[in-house]
Amino acid sequence: MKIVVTGAAGFIGSNIIKGLNARGISNIIAVDDLRDGDKFRNLADLQIADYVDHQVFYERFAQRHFGPVEAVFHEGACSDTMETNGQYMMDNNYGVSCQLWEACQAHGTRLLYASSAATYGGASSFVESPEFEKPLNVYGYSKLLFDQRMRREMGMDFKQNKAQVVGFRYFNVYGPREQHKGRMASVAFHQHHQWLQDGFVKLFGDYGGYAAGEQERDFVFIDDVVAVNLWFFDHPDQNGLFNLGTGRAQPFNDVALAVVNASRSQALSLSEAVQQQLIRYISFPDALRGKYQCFTQADLSALRASGCDHVFADVQSGVSQYMQSLTQHP
C-alpha cells in the first residue's frame, strides 16, 4: 500500500506520517517545499519511501508516475492567515487542490484533505453548511472555494465520487512539530518560549466584547487530529466535510494558565497568575481588527453521525502533554 502525504514536512503532515509509521506503514511519498531547509527536522525521525518536491509532484502524479496510490493526505497549503497576496493564495490552496482532486478521481485514489475553520470567519455557528461560511481573509476564502467545488462536483455529502473524499475543517491545532511556523505557530508554542525568555506569558487584552484573555477558541491537540484522519482512512465508505475540533470552546486564559502551571510544582489559579504578573495582557493589534475570530467551537454533529466517536483532549490535558514534549525536545 502506497500513501502520499503533501505538506509532509509541515506540522500536521509530519504528524500524520508519524501516525502511519506507528501502524507499520512506511511506503509513503512525502511531498513538500524545503526551501525552508530547517523543516527537514520534522522528517528526520520518520520512515518514508521517497521525497518529491511540490513543484514537480502534482503533474507527475496526474501522469501516474508513482503507480497505484491508495490515498493522499493533502496537508500542503499556505496557512498564513495574514498573507495578502490573493493570487498566490488561490494558486497554492485552490488551484493545486483542484488539480490533485481531479487526478485522484481519475486514478481511484482516496483524498483526505485539509480545509479550515477559517471558512467560518465571522460566523457565530460552526456547522458545515453554506449559511455559516463567512471567511474574513483570503486564506479562509481559498479553503472555502475548494470545499464549494467539492460540493458542486460531488454533492453536499461528497458521495458522488469515484473514490473517497473527506475534508477536515481544522480548528486551532497545537502540538509538537510546529516550530517552523513562525507567527502562525499556536499560542501555546509562543507562550512556552515567552515563559522561557521572560518568565511570563502575554495575551491580547479586551476586544470584541470579550474581557482580557477571554476570547474563546476550539483548541485541538495534534494527536487527536491524527487520530481522526486515520479513523477516516480506516473507513473508506465515509465521505464528506467534517469539523475537526473538540466541540468545546475554551478561553485563551486557559491555554496561558496551562503553560504557566506546566512548569510549576504547585498550580496557580488564573487570578493568582495574573496578580503575580505571570500572565500579562497587551493591547489588541490594529492589524487584526475586523479579521479576528473571537469565538470558535466546532459543531461535531456530522463527525459523530459518521460513526467517529473519538474522545478529544481538553486544553489542560493537551497543553500539559505539549509542554512536556517541548521540554524534552526543545
C-alpha positions in Angstrom: 0.0 0.0 0.0 1.4 3.3 -1.1 0.4 6.6 0.6 1.1 10.2 -0.3 1.3 13.0 2.2 1.6 16.5 0.9 2.9 19.2 3.3 4.8 16.3 4.7 7.5 18.3 6.5 4.8 20.6 7.9 3.0 20.4 11.2 0.0 18.2 10.5 1.6 16.4 7.6 4.6 15.2 9.6 2.4 14.1 12.5 0.2 12.1 10.1 3.4 10.3 8.8 4.3 9.6 12.5 0.8 8.1 13.0 1.2 6.0 9.9 4.6 4.8 10.9 3.2 3.7 14.3 1.0 1.4 12.3 3.9 0.0 10.5 3.2 1.9 7.3 6.3 3.4 5.7 5.7 3.2 1.9 5.0 6.9 2.0 5.8 9.5 -0.6 6.5 12.8 1.2 5.7 15.9 -0.8 6.8 19.4 0.3 8.7 22.6 -0.3 12.0 22.5 1.6 13.3 26.0 0.6 13.0 26.4 4.4 15.6 23.7 4.9 15.1 23.6 8.7 11.8 21.8 8.1 13.8 18.6 7.4 13.8 18.1 11.2 10.1 17.1 11.0 11.0 14.2 8.7 14.4 13.2 10.1 13.0 10.7 12.7 10.3 9.3 10.4 10.2 6.5 7.8 9.3 7.4 4.3 9.9 5.7 0.9 10.6 8.8 -1.1 10.6 12.6 -1.1 9.3 14.7 -4.0 9.4 18.5 -4.4 5.9 20.0 -4.6 6.8 21.8 -7.9 7.1 18.5 -9.8 4.8 16.2 -7.8 1.3 17.2 -9.0 2.0 16.9 -12.7 3.8 13.6 -12.2 1.0 12.3 -10.1 -1.5 13.2 -12.7 0.5 11.2 -15.2 0.5 8.1 -12.9 4.3 8.4 -12.5 4.1 6.9 -9.0 2.0 3.9 -9.9 -1.0 2.9 -7.8 -1.6 5.1 -4.7 -4.1 4.1 -2.1 -4.7 7.5 -0.5 -3.4 11.1 -0.4 -3.4 13.1 2.8 -3.3 16.6 1.4 -2.0 18.9 4.1 0.1 21.1 1.8 -1.1 24.8 1.7 -0.2 28.3 2.6 -1.7 28.6 6.1 -0.7 32.1 6.9 -3.9 34.0 7.6 -2.0 37.3 7.3 -0.9 36.6 3.7 -2.5 39.3 1.5 -1.2 38.0 -1.9 -4.5 36.6 -3.1 -3.1 35.3 -6.4 -0.5 33.3 -4.6 -3.0 32.0 -2.1 -5.6 30.9 -4.7 -3.0 29.2 -6.8 -1.4 27.4 -3.9 -4.5 26.5 -1.9 -7.3 26.2 -4.5 -5.7 25.6 -7.9 -3.3 22.9 -6.7 -6.1 21.2 -4.7 -8.4 21.0 -7.7 -5.6 19.5 -9.8 -4.9 16.9 -7.2 -8.6 16.0 -6.8 -9.1 15.5 -10.5 -6.1 13.2 -10.6 -7.2 11.2 -7.5 -10.7 10.7 -9.0 -9.1 9.6 -12.3 -6.8 7.1 -10.6 -9.3 5.9 -8.0 -7.1 7.3 -5.2 -8.7 8.4 -1.9 -8.3 12.0 -0.9 -8.3 13.2 2.7 -7.6 17.0 2.7 -7.2 19.9 5.0 -9.9 22.5 5.0 -10.1 25.1 7.8 -12.3 26.6 10.4 -11.2 29.9 8.8 -14.0 29.2 6.3 -16.5 30.3 9.0 -14.8 33.6 9.7 -17.3 35.9 11.4 -20.0 33.3 11.9 -21.4 32.6 15.3 -22.3 29.0 14.5 -19.9 26.5 13.2 -21.8 23.9 11.2 -20.7 22.5 7.8 -23.3 24.4 5.9 -23.1 27.4 3.5 -25.1 29.8 5.6 -22.4 29.8 8.3 -19.5 30.3 5.9 -18.2 33.9 6.2 -14.4 34.0 5.7 -12.6 37.1 7.0 -9.4 36.7 4.9 -8.2 35.3 1.6 -6.8 32.2 3.3 -10.3 31.3 4.6 -11.8 32.0 1.2 -9.2 29.9 -0.7 -10.2 26.9 1.6 -13.9 27.6 1.2 -13.8 27.8 -2.6 -12.3 24.3 -2.7 -15.0 23.0 -0.3 -17.6 24.6 -2.6 -16.0 23.0 -5.7 -16.2 19.6 -4.0 -19.9 20.1 -3.2 -20.6 21.2 -6.7 -18.8 18.2 -8.2 -19.9 15.5 -5.8 -22.9 16.8 -3.9 -23.2 18.2 -0.4 -22.2 14.9 1.1 -19.3 14.2 -1.4 -20.8 10.8 -2.2 -21.0 11.3 -6.0 -17.4 10.3 -6.4 -15.2 7.5 -7.8 -13.1 7.3 -4.6 -13.4 8.5 -1.0 -13.1 12.3 -0.5 -13.0 13.7 3.0 -12.4 17.3 4.0 -11.4 18.3 7.6 -12.1 21.8 8.9 -9.3 22.1 11.4 -9.8 24.4 14.3 -6.9 25.7 16.4 -4.4 22.8 16.3 -1.4 22.8 18.6 1.3 20.3 19.4 4.8 19.0 18.5 6.4 19.7 15.1 5.0 23.2 14.6 8.3 25.0 15.4 8.8 26.1 11.8 5.5 28.0 11.5 6.8 31.3 12.9 3.9 33.7 13.7 1.4 31.1 12.7 2.5 28.6 15.4 0.0 28.0 18.2 -0.4 30.4 21.1 0.8 27.5 23.3 4.1 27.3 21.4 4.7 31.1 21.6 3.8 31.3 25.2 6.2 28.5 26.1 9.0 30.5 24.6 7.8 33.7 26.2 7.9 31.9 29.5 11.4 30.6 29.0 12.7 34.0 27.9 10.7 36.5 30.1 9.2 34.5 32.9 5.7 35.5 31.9 3.3 35.0 29.0 1.3 37.5 27.1 -2.3 37.6 25.8 -4.5 40.1 24.0 -6.5 42.4 26.1 -10.2 43.1 25.8 -11.6 43.0 22.3 -14.9 42.2 20.6 -16.9 42.3 23.7 -14.7 39.8 25.5 -12.6 40.6 28.6 -8.8 40.3 28.5 -7.8 36.8 27.5 -11.4 35.6 27.4 -11.7 35.3 23.6 -12.5 31.6 23.1 -11.3 29.2 20.5 -11.7 25.4 20.0 -8.1 24.3 20.7 -7.4 20.8 19.4 -4.3 18.7 20.2 -2.4 17.3 17.2 -2.7 13.7 18.4 -6.5 14.0 18.1 -6.2 15.5 14.6 -4.1 12.5 13.5 -6.5 10.0 15.2 -9.5 11.4 13.3 -7.6 11.4 10.0 -6.7 7.8 10.5 -10.2 6.8 11.5 -11.5 8.0 8.1 -8.6 6.3 6.4 -9.9 3.1 8.1 -13.4 3.8 6.9 -13.2 4.4 3.1 -17.0 4.3 2.8 -17.2 7.6 4.7 -17.2 10.8 2.7 -17.9 14.5 3.4 -16.8 17.7 5.0 -16.3 17.5 8.8 -15.3 19.8 11.6 -12.2 18.7 13.4 -12.1 20.3 16.8 -13.0 19.3 20.3 -16.5 20.7 20.2 -15.7 22.8 23.3 -14.5 26.4 23.2 -12.0 27.5 25.9 -10.6 30.9 26.6 -7.0 31.9 25.8 -6.6 32.3 29.5 -6.9 28.5 29.9 -4.0 28.0 27.5 -1.8 30.6 29.2 -2.6 29.1 32.6 -1.8 25.6 31.4 1.6 26.8 30.1 2.4 28.5 33.3 1.4 25.6 35.5 3.2 23.1 33.4 6.5 24.5 34.8 5.4 24.7 38.4 5.2 22.1 41.2 2.1 23.9 42.6 -0.7 25.0 40.3 -2.0 28.6 40.4 -5.4 29.9 39.7 -5.9 32.4 36.9 -6.3 35.3 39.3 -3.2 34.3 41.2 -1.2 34.0 37.9 -2.4 37.5 36.8 -1.8 39.0 40.2 1.8 37.7 40.2 2.1 39.1 36.6 2.9 35.6 35.2 0.1 36.3 32.7 0.1 39.8 31.2 -2.3 41.5 28.7 -1.3 43.6 25.8 -3.4 45.9 23.6 -5.2 44.2 20.7 -3.3 44.9 17.5 -4.8 47.2 14.9 -3.7 44.9 12.1 -6.1 42.2 13.3 -9.2 44.3 13.9 -12.1 43.1 11.8 -10.1 40.0 10.7 -10.1 38.0 14.0 -12.3 35.2 15.2 -13.1 35.9 18.8 -15.1 32.7 19.2 -14.9 29.3 17.5 -16.4 26.0 18.6 -16.7 23.0 16.3 -20.2 21.5 15.9 -19.4 17.8 15.9 -22.8 16.5 14.8 -21.7 15.5 11.4 -18.5 13.8 12.7 -20.5 11.8 15.3 -23.1 10.9 12.7 -20.3 9.3 10.6 -19.6 6.9 13.4 -16.4 8.6 14.6 -16.6 8.7 18.4 -13.0 9.8 19.2 -12.6 11.5 22.6 -10.7 14.7 22.4 -8.2 16.1 25.0 -9.2 19.4 26.7 -6.7 22.3 26.9 -5.4 21.4 30.3 -4.5 17.9 29.3 -3.3 18.6 25.8 -1.2 21.6 26.6 0.4 19.8 29.6 1.4 16.9 27.2 2.7 19.5 24.7 4.8 21.4 27.3 6.3 18.1 28.4 7.3 17.4 24.8 8.8 20.8 24.3 10.8 20.4 27.5 12.2 17.0 26.4 12.7 18.1 22.8 13.4 21.8 22.7 
